[in-house]
């Protein structure tokens, strides 16, 4: 039976930089300050609000005309959600695979931190943000005009600071109007949600690995029992002079090694259980009891559709989404370079940008191909583990028949007690093989569903 190494992917908290405007105060006696944003004839710069004293009363109307907020978006229709499955808590000191995600989302500190970051972004009111920035822009423009009418010097430090603040806020305002900030924040939310999903998937992988390790532990118990019978028999043979003391000691040493290996395995199980307890916010004892894994049904396997599922996986994949955004950024950079250098191929800057853009396209295509290839591998892996499980069940049925024959022979006196126990061991070994194959099939199918539903490839 295979030992698996689980790498826990605990996402670090992501720092979010939210845009904000800075207010700039101007003193009434700033006679020595001026503004480069104003024309020399005393009129406001073209495209800026008119906040001269003669037009102060109409400032609000002017704001609406120049920086008026967009009309409110229509409310989206709420799709009727199916009723949530009833949550049945696990018995104290145990956990089920079915309840693992619920307990993670309820108690895992990393997930909770990521959720708060998501809520912080979703709480942003972009309409109010636009209105606040519009007011700040007009306050700066009004202050600039005040400096002009009081004879402020153009190019002063105060004027330059105002210009910089004005330009920064204007860029932010335009990005809000164009939806760029909303789009960027939506991308950040998607990234944070992907980090949450990675944590949940890692916890599920750890759970499955623990189930597998416990199967290995049970197998070692059976092997030790069988080895004890062998040692008992060899001790008798040694007393009769049929084997040497060295042969007996070698067999006894193999038992010592087996016990040592089991102790190491149980130590690892305890450590991994403590990690699982930490992930779900439980007391870290290393003794939590795991319930069995769900069975993969024939219907679930029949519903697998390679092409349709691949299309769904590509649609929800964050990796492909991020790769697409990177490609779009590269395209924008190439367009800017074309404008800056008039698409002149004699300019090395333009040629370099062109090659960078082509490289970005190849990189995106390689990412897409890798995703598709990995997904198809997952699909085939599920099918292969299903046939392995079917073969293991067939082998188990054969050993069960052999055991029935052994029982009959034992009852007739033609088979020893040890012979019957050996036949029983073969049944147990075949049963362990079936259980291991069931774990492998569940692991492969669960990974496949993660790929289909969340676009995450393990």
N, C-alpha and C positions, 0 to 999 in steps of 0.2 A: 504494500500500500504506500502511496506516495506521501512524502512530507512537503508541505507548502510553506513558502516564506511570504509573509504578509507585510507589505510596506504601507504603513498608515499615512494617509495624505491629509494632514490637519492644516487647513488653509490659515495663513496668517491674516490678521485683521488688515483690511485695506484702508489707507488714508484717503479721504475724499476732500478735494479742494472745491469748495462752493464759491461761485462768483459773488462779489459784493462791491458796492461803490463807496468811495471815500468822499466825505464832505470836506470842502475846503472853505475856511472862514476868511473873510477879507475885512480888514479894519477900515473904518471910515477915513482915517487920516493917511491912507496909503497913497499919497500924492506922487511918490516917486516910482510907482509901479505902473506897468502898461500891459498890453496884450497883443500878441502877434496874430491872434485870431480875428482882429478887426482891421478893416481897410483904413487907409490914411485919410479918406474924406470924412471919417466919423460915422459911417454906416456899418451895421453889423456884417460879419462875413456871410457870403452867400450860402444859403442852406441852413443857417443857424436861426434860432428864434429871435424875434425883435423884442428885446426887453428894455428898450430905452424908456426914460421917464415919461415921454409923451405917449407911450403905448402900454403903460403898466396896467391899466385897468383891463386891457384886452389880452393880458398875458395868458390867462387860462384858455381863452378861445384859441389863441395861437398855438398853445401846447397841443391841443386836440388836433389841430390841423396838421402840425408837423410831425408829432410823435404820438398820434392817437393810437390807442390800443386796439388790437384786433377784436372782431366780434367774438362773443363766447362760443365755444365749440358746442355742437349738438351732443346731447347726452346719448351715450351708446346704450343700445338695448341690452338688458341683462339676460343672458341665456339661462334658461332654467337648469339648475344643477341637479344631478341625481342625488338622492339621499345618501349621506355618508354612512359607511358601514359602522355598526355599533362597536364601540371600543370596549373590550373585555379585559380588565387589568390582569396582569400575570400574578400568579401566587407569589407571596413574599419569598425573596431569595432566589427567584428564577426569572427567566426571560424567554420569550418566544420570538422566532424570526418575524412573525406577522406583526408583532407590536414594537419591533426594534426601531423603525423609523419614527413612530409616534413618540417613543420615549426619548429618542435623540433630539427631536425638535422641541420637546418640552423641557429638557434638562441640560443638553450639551452647551457648554459655555461658548464654544466657538460658533456654533450655529446661532445662538442667541445674539452674539455680538454682530454677526453678519446680518441677521434679521433687523437689528436696530439700525444698521447702516442703510439697509434697503428702505426702511420706514423713513429715515431722515431725508432721503432723496425724494421719496414719494410724497412727502409732506410739503415740498416746495410748491408754492402758488406762483406759477409763471406769469399770470396776469398781473398780480400784485407786484412781482419783481419788475416787470416791464414798466409799470406805473411809477414805482419808486425810482428806477433809473432815469426815467423821463424827467421826473421832478429834479433829480440831481443835475442832469444835463442843463436844464433851464436855469437852475440856481447858479451854475458856473457861468453860463452865458450872461446872466444878469450881472454877476459880479464883474465879468470882463467888460461889459458895457459901462458899468459904474467907474471902472478904472480909466476908461477912455475919456469919459466926459469930465473927469477930474484931472485930466492931463497926465495920466500915468505913462511911464516910459515903456516903449515897446522893447521886448527882449530882456526884461528884468527877470530875476530868479522867480519872483511870484508869478509873473505872466507865463513863463515857461512851464512852471508847475501846473498852472491852470490849463494850459494847452494840453499837457500830457494827460491830466485827469480827464479833460473833455474827450480827447481822442480815445482813451481807454474805455470810458463809459459808452461812447458812441459805438465802438466796435461791439461791446457787449450787447447794447441795445439792438443793433442790427442782427447779431447772432440769435437773439431771442425772437425777433420778428421773423427770421428765416427758419426758426426751429432747430438751429444747430445745437444749441445748448440742451434743449429737450432731447434731441437725438443722442448726444453724448452721454447724458445722464441715464437714458434708457439702456445704453450699452453698458454702463457701469453696473446698473441693476442686474442685467443679464450675467455679467461677470461674477457678481456676488452670489447670485442664485446658483451659478455653475459651481462655485466654491462650496456652497452648501451641499449640493448634490454629490460632489467628490467626497466630502466627509461621510455622508450617509453610505455611499457605495463602499468606502473603505471599511466602515463599521460592519457592513454586511459581509464583506470578504473575510474580515476577522472572525465573525460568527461562524461562517462556513468552515474556515480553517480549524476552529476549535472543535467543531463537530467531527471533523476528520481526525484530529489528533486524539480525541477521546475514543474513536473507533480503533486507532492504533494501540491505545492503552489497553483496551479490552482484548485485542488480539495478543498482546504480550502476556496478559493474564492467562489466556488459554495455552500459549506456548510454554509458560512456566509450569503450568499444571502437567502438561505432557512431558516436559523435561524432568520433572520430579518423579514421574512414573519410570522414566528411563533410568534415572540415577538409582532408584530403588531396585530395579531389576539388575543393573550392573553391579551394585553392591553385593547382591546375592551371588551373581556369577563370579565375582572376585573371591568371595568366601569359598566358593567351590573350586577355585583355581582355574576358571575358564578364561579370565582376562588378567592383564597385569595391573599393578597399582597405578602405573603411569596413564593407562587408558582411562581408569576411573577418575584420576585427578584432572585429566583434560576435560572430561565431561562435566565434572563439578565446577571447573573454571569457566566453562561456557555458561553455566547457570549464573555465576557471579557477574559475568559481563552482561548477561541479559537483564539481571536485576539492576545493575548500574545504569544501563540504557533506559530502563523504565523509570528510574528515579529522576533522570535528567528530563525525560519526556514529561513527567508529571510536574516538575518544576516549571517547565516552559508553559504548560497548560495553565498553571496557577498564575504565572506572570501575564499571560495573554488575557486571562479572565479578569485580572485586575485592570488591565487596559480597557477592556470592554466595559467594566463597571464604571471606570472614570468617564468613558464616552457617554454613558447614559445617566451620569450624575448619581450613581449609587455608591454606597460605602465600599471602599476598595478592600475586599477581603480575599479575593482570588478564589472564592468558593461558589460563585453564582452557578446555578443549575441551568443548563441549556435544554430547551425542549427540541423535539425533532424538527427536521426541515420539511417544508411542504413537498408533496409529490408532484412531479411534472406529469400532467395528464396527456393522454393521447390526443385529446381535442386541442390542447395548447400547441402540440407539435404539428398537428394538421393545419392549424391556422397560420403557421409561419409561411410568409410569402417573400422571397428574397428581394425581388425588384420593388414591390410596394413598401416593404419595411425599410429598404435602403433609402428610398426617397423620403420616407418619414424621418429617418435618422439624420439625413443631410439637412433637413429643414430645421431641426431643433439643435443641431450641433453648435456649441459655442466655439469650438476650435475653428470650424469652417466660417462661422460668423466673424470671428476676429480676423481670420485670414482674408476674408472679403473686404473688411474695413481697411486693412493694411494695403490691399491692392488698390482700393479707391483713393487712399491717401497718396500712394505712389503716382496714380494717374493725375491727381490734382497738381502734384509737384511737377510732373512732366508738362502739363498744360501751362503752368506758371513760367516754367523755363522757356517754353515756346514763345510766350508773350514777351518775356524779358529780352530774348535774343532774336526775336523776329523770325523764328524757325530757320535760322541761318546755320546750315550744316558746316560752315567754315568756322563757326564758333565752337571751341572745344567744350564750353560749358553746356551748350545745347546737346551736343553729341553724347556727352557723358550722361546727361539726364535721360536721353533716349535709351541708352543701354541700361540704365538703372530701372527704367520703366519696363523694358523687355525682361530683365531679370526678375522683377516682381511678378510678372505674368507667369513665367516658368515656375517660380516658387509656389504660386497659388495652385497651378495645375498639378504640381508634384504633391502638395498637401491633399488635394482632392483625390488623386489617384491612391495615395497611401490610405486615406480614410476608406475608400471603396474596397480596397484589397483587404484591409483589416476586418471590415464588416463581413465580407464574404467568407473570410476564414472563420469568424464566429459562427456563421450560419452552418458551415460544413462541420464545425466542431460539435455542434449540438447533434447533428445527424449521426456523427461517428460515435459519440458517447451513447446514443440510443442503441445502436447495434451492439456496442460492447456490453451494455446492460442486458440486452436480450440474450447474448451468448452466456453471460454469467448466470442468468436465471436458468438457462438450459443445463449448464454444468451443475447447478445446485440440485435440480430435479434428478439428475443422474446419481449424484451422491446420496440423495435421500432414498432412492431405490436401492442403492448398494447397502445402505444402512439397514433397510428393512430385511434384506437378504442376510446381513450379518446377524441381526437379531434372531432370525429363524435358526441359523446355524448355531448360535450361542445357546438357544433353548434346546437344541438337539445334542449339545455337548461336543460339537465338532469345531467350535471356535472358542478360544480363551477369552478371559475377561479383558486382557489388554488388547486383544484383536478387536473386540467390540468397541472399546474406548477409542481405539485408533480410527475405526470407521465413523464413530461419532465426531471425532476431531475433524475429519475430512468434511463432514456436513457443516460444522461450525465455520471452518475455513472458507468453504464455498459461500456460506451465508455472509461472512465478512466481505468477501469479494463483491457480492451483490450490493451490499450496503455501501461499499466504497464507490461502486459504479453509479449508484443512485446519487451519491454526493457529487460525483464528477458531472453527471448529467444536469443536476440542479444548478451547479456552479456555471456551467456553460450556458444553460438557458437563461439564468438570471443575468449573466453578463450580456447576453443577446438582448434581453428586454431593456436593460439600461441603455444599450446602444440605440434601440428603436425609439424608446420613450424620451430619452434625454440627450442622445447623440454622444454619449460617453463611451469610449472604447477602452476596455481594460487591457 
